[in-house]
Amino acid sequence: MVAVRLPQEIQERLDSLAKRTGRTKSFYIRQALLEHLEDLEDVYLAEERFKTIKTTIPLEELVNESEMAR
């Protein structure tokens, strides 16, 4: 279990959304966390992979290869 203190403005927005939709505040908190966690995991994975790249390809070379593939 995790307890989080939210600023009053966010709390009010969350309350309003939950009332309008009939869903719980917990539902929306879980949804927001899951989406954000996926984004963060993607960023960290990309950063890790970037560190393992031993060679780079100049942008001009990529553009030329792309144009030749057409």
C-alpha positions as CSV (number, residue, x, y, z in Angstrom):
1,M,0.0,0.0,0.0
2,V,1.2,3.5,-0.8
3,A,0.0,6.7,0.6
4,V,0.4,9.9,-1.4
5,R,-0.4,13.5,-0.4
6,L,-1.9,15.5,-3.3
7,P,-2.1,19.2,-3.7
8,Q,-5.7,20.5,-3.1
9,E,-6.2,21.4,-6.7
10,I,-5.3,17.9,-7.9
11,Q,-7.5,16.3,-5.2
12,E,-10.5,18.5,-6.3
13,R,-10.0,17.6,-9.9
14,L,-9.7,13.9,-9.1
15,D,-12.9,14.1,-6.9
16,S,-14.8,15.8,-9.7
17,L,-13.7,13.3,-12.3
18,A,-14.6,10.4,-10.1
19,K,-18.1,11.8,-9.4
20,R,-18.7,12.6,-13.1
21,T,-17.7,9.2,-14.3
22,G,-18.8,6.9,-11.5
23,R,-15.3,5.5,-11.2
24,T,-13.2,5.5,-8.1
25,K,-10.3,7.9,-7.4
26,S,-8.2,4.8,-7.0
27,F,-9.0,3.7,-10.5
28,Y,-7.8,7.0,-12.0
29,I,-4.7,7.0,-9.8
30,R,-3.8,3.5,-10.9
31,Q,-4.4,4.4,-14.6
32,A,-2.2,7.5,-14.3
33,L,0.6,5.6,-12.6
34,L,0.5,2.7,-15.0
35,E,0.7,5.0,-18.0
36,H,3.5,7.1,-16.5
37,L,5.4,4.0,-15.4
38,E,5.3,2.6,-18.9
39,D,6.7,5.9,-20.3
40,L,9.5,6.0,-17.7
41,E,10.4,2.3,-18.3
42,D,10.7,3.1,-22.0
43,V,12.9,6.1,-21.4
44,Y,15.2,4.2,-19.1
45,L,15.4,1.2,-21.5
46,A,16.3,3.6,-24.3
47,E,19.0,5.2,-22.2
48,E,20.4,1.8,-21.3
49,R,20.4,0.7,-25.0
50,F,22.0,4.0,-26.1
51,K,24.9,3.4,-23.7
52,T,25.6,0.1,-25.4
53,I,25.8,1.5,-28.9
54,K,29.4,1.3,-30.0
55,T,29.1,3.0,-33.4
56,T,27.0,5.9,-34.6
57,I,25.7,6.6,-38.1
58,P,25.7,10.2,-39.3
59,L,22.3,11.7,-40.1
60,E,23.3,12.4,-43.7
61,E,24.1,8.7,-44.2
62,L,20.7,7.6,-42.8
63,V,18.9,10.1,-45.1
64,N,20.8,8.9,-48.1
65,E,20.1,5.3,-47.3
66,S,16.4,6.2,-46.8
67,E,16.3,8.0,-50.2
68,M,18.0,5.1,-52.0
69,A,15.4,2.6,-50.5
70,R,12.6,4.5,-52.2
